[in-house]
Amino acid sequence: MRSRPLGRTGLSVSEIGFGAWGLGATMWRGVSDEDGIATVRAAVDAGVTLIDTALAYGDGHSEQLIAKAAPRSVTVATKIPPQGGGWPAQGNSRIEDVFPAAYVRACTERSLKNLRRETLDVQQFHVWHDNWLGRPGWRATRQEMEKLSMEGKVRHWGISINDHAPETALQALSDPIFVTAQVIYNVFDRSPERELFALARERDLGIIVRVPFDEGALTGAIRPDTTFPEGDWRHRYFRGDRPTEAARRADALRDLLGDEAKTLPELALRFILSRPEVSTVIPGMRRVEHARANAAVSDGRALSAELLQRLEAHAWDKNWYGD
């Protein structure tokens, strides 16, 4: 497993990290806690040194499983959910309502307890909108963030950027208190290339890439007849004729497979790791075999300029979270 700097944090993390949303066991169904713990341990054994979770993943359940499965040496990034549960952040909302100072502290304390740690390596806001920077409450929230850092409870602060909308966090990420940015970036969604990556180079931000497989579409596993367990959130994401369109676009990528990438998941991960601005990519992993396969992509082989150029034609402007 190769490592990369997490921006200016001073941390070095595995370039393949672990996305732990699926361990929450509420929105992703079909895998037991025992399987989840085994998957975390397999990933760590394969060299994964960063795990990304959130207080909202099963109301702390994901954090609690990580506490059981991961050694203290692993870097853990977690997130504060928006008060009231509003995803994504709306421009007309107020930080006083979404992330008031006392709430930020309370959530941080809960995550520390769930993770059985004295310090959070990275604490992120689970949503963000730059309109909040002009609100009176931002000063109080920022001061509370500084206090939590001075108390040794949070080592670094970051933002998990709204789905498909890097432009909603660019101003905040110019504030030195934020040192990491988590963002959707994959073969279909190229939006971070427009402005965020340039800012990352300028500010030495740690870039954590989520949704590398577009919730499964880029693995080729989503077919027109695909079904999901009862209660699984993907019923909504892949509703209507979306599975057919996802399958069509995934199949179009198969012509690009070969010596540089033999499978669609490998192609998806190598595409992301070909960007030097990326610190780590965090595919969701709930099965041991997936953890091992994802970790194996970390061998230093970037995609060729020719293949990267051919992938540009596969960009896809959509938002199935909000539509």
N, C-alpha and C positions, 0 to 999 in steps of 0.2 A: 504494500500500500504506500503510495506517495502522499506527501503532505504539502500544504501550502500555507502561507501566512494568512491569518484572519485579519486582514487589513492592518491597522496600527495598534491592535490590541496587545501585541506581543505574543499571542497564542499561535501555535502551529497546529493545524488540524488536518485530518485525513481528507483528501479531495473527494472521496465518497463518504458522505455522512449518512445518518439514519433518520428518516422521517417517521415520527412516532404517532401521527394522528390515528392510524389504524389500531393502536393499542388501547385507545379510549373505549372501544367495544360498544359504543352507542350508535355512531353514524356508519361505521364500517362493520359489517357483520360477517360471521362465518369462520372466525378463528378464535380459539380459546386463549385464555390467559397463559396457559402452559406453553402453547405454541408461540405466543408473543415473547415470552421470556426466553425460550430456546432460540428464537430468531435474534433477539438482542445479543445474546451470548455468542451466537455464531458470527454475527457481524463484528463484534469486538475481537473475537479470535482471528478474524480475517483482516484485522488492522484498522477497523473503524474507530476513530477517536472523538467524533462529535455526534451527539444525539440532539435532535430538535424536537421539542414537545410543546405543550401549552396547558395552562390550567383548565381551559375549556374542553380539552379532549377527555370526555367522559367525566367531567367535573373533578378532575384531578387523578382519575384512574390511570391514565397513561404515565403521569409523573410517578405514581406509586409503584407501577410495574418496573419502571426504569430504576427506581431505588433498590428494588430486589435483584435486578438482573445485571446492572452495569457497575463496574468498579469505580472507585472515587477518582481514578486517574483520567476518566473520560470527561471531556468538555461537554457540558449540558447547556443548551439554550432553551429557554421557555418563554412564555408570553402571558401578558395580562389581557384578559378578554374585555371587550367594551362593556361598560356598565349598561345594563338594559338589553344586551345581546344584539346590538345592531350591526350587521355585516352587509355590505361594506360601510365604511365611514361616509357620512353625507356632508357635503360642503356647508349645509345650513345648520348642522348640529353644533353643539358647544362643548368644548373640552371640559367645562365645569360639570356637564352631565355625563360625559363618556369616560373621562379619566381624571376625576377630581383627586386631589393630593392624598386624602385619607384612604381612598379606594385603592390607589396605586400601592400604598404601603400595605394595606390589608391583603391584597392579592400576592404581593411579594412574600409576606409572612406565610401565607398558605402554601405557596410553592416550595418554600424552604422546608416546611414541615413534611410535605408530600415526598420530596426528593431526599429527605434526611441529610440535608447539607446545611452548612453554616453560611455559605456564600453561593450565589448564583453566578455562573461564569458570564452568561449573557441573559439579560432580561429585556424582552421586546414588547412594544405595544402591538397588539394583535391586529389593529387597524390604525389607519392614520389619515388625516387630511390637513394640508398646510393652512387652510383657513383658520385652524385653531390657534395658530401662532399669534394672531392679532387679538385673541380673547384675553380678558383679565385673568382668567383662571390658569393660563399657561405658566405665568410666573410662579404661582404657588405650586403647581405640579412639578415644574423644573426644580424648584428649591427642595421639594421632597425627594426627588431623584438624587440630588446632590447629597442630601442627608443619608439616604440609604447606602450610597457609595462610601461616604465617610465612615459609616458604621460597619463597613465590611460586609454588608449583606448583598450588594450587587457590584460585580467587578466591572461590567461593561453594559452599556445601553444600546438598544437597536430598535429598528422599526420593521415590522412585517407589512409590506406595502399592499395596498388594496389590489384585488385581482385585476390583472391586465392594465393597471393604471400607475406606472412609475412616476408620472408627472405630478401626482398628488402628494409626494413626499420630498421633492427635490430641495425645497427651502429648508425644511427641518434637518435634512442630512448635511446641510452646510453648517449647522450648529455643532461645535466640537463635543457636546455631550453625547451625541450619537456616533457610534463607530462601526455599526454593522447595518446592513439592509438586506432583508429577505424579500425575494421577488420571484414571480413566475417568469421562467425563461425556458423555452424549448423550441423544437423545430418549427412548431406552428406559431408560437408567440415570440416575436422578435423585438417587442417594444422596448426592452431595456437598452437596446443598441442605440436608440435615438438620443438619449440624454444621460441616463443613469450611469452607464459604463464610463462615460467621460468624467462625470462627477466622482466616480469611484477612484479613477486614476488621480484626479486632482486632490481629493481629500484622503486618499489611502483608506477607503472604506473596505470592510470585509463584506463580500457579497455571498450570501447564502441563497442558492437557487432551489426553489421548490417546484413541484409539479412537473418533473422532467418528462413524465410519460403521459401528460394530459389526462390524468385520472385513469389511465389504462389504454386510451386510444392509440398512443404511440408504441404500445407493445404489440399491436395487432390482435390482441385477445378479445377486443370488442367486435362482435359480429351482429348482423341484423337480428339473430335469434337469441342473443345473449340475455340471460336472466340473472337476477341478483337475489340474495337472501331477503326475507321479509324484514322490513324496517331499514334496509340499507339505503343511504342517501343517494346512491347512484341511480335509483329508480327515477329521481327527478333530473339529475344531470344528463342522463342518456334517455330521455323520454322522446316519444314520438318517432320521427324518422332520423333522429340523431345517430343511433347506432349504425344505420346504413351509411350515412355520410362519413362517420368516423372510420368505418371499415374501408370505404372506397379510398379515402385519403391515405390510410395506412398501407393499403395494398399498392398504391402508387409509389410508395417509398421502397418497396421490395426490390425494384429494379436497380436501386443504388447499393444493394448489399453485395459484399465480395470480400476481398482481402482486408480492406480497412475496417469493416464491421460485418460480422456474419449474421447477426440477428438485429431485429428492430430495436429491442431494448439497448443493445450495445451501441447501435448507431445514435440513439437518442442521448445516451450518456456521453459518448465521445464528442458529439456536437457541442455540448455544454462545456466540457473540459477543454475544448479547443480555444476557449476564450481565456486569456490570462487574467482578466479582471475577476473571474470567478474564484472564490476561495474554496468553496465546497458545494456539492450538489447533494440533496437529501431525498432520494427516492423513498417512498413509503414501502416498508418491508414488514411482512407478517408471516413469512415462511422461510425456513432455514435455507432452502435451495435458492431463493431469490436473493437473500443476503450474500451468499457466496458468489453467485453470478454477478451481482452488481459490483462487489468489491474487486472481482477479477479484472474489471475494466480499467482499474488504476494501474496502468503499466507504462505511462508516459507517452503513449502513441496518440498524437493529435491527428485529426482528419486533414487530408491534403487541401490545399487552396482550391483545387479543381472540384473536389467533392463538396466543399463548403459553398462554393458558388452554385453548384447544381441544387443544393438544398434551399437556396433563396426562393426558388419558384414554389416551394411548398409552404411558405408562410400563409397563415390563415387568420383573418381578423374576425374574432368571435368572442362572446362572453356568455357561456352557458351557465355560469353561476348566477348572473343577474337577469338574464333574458327570460 
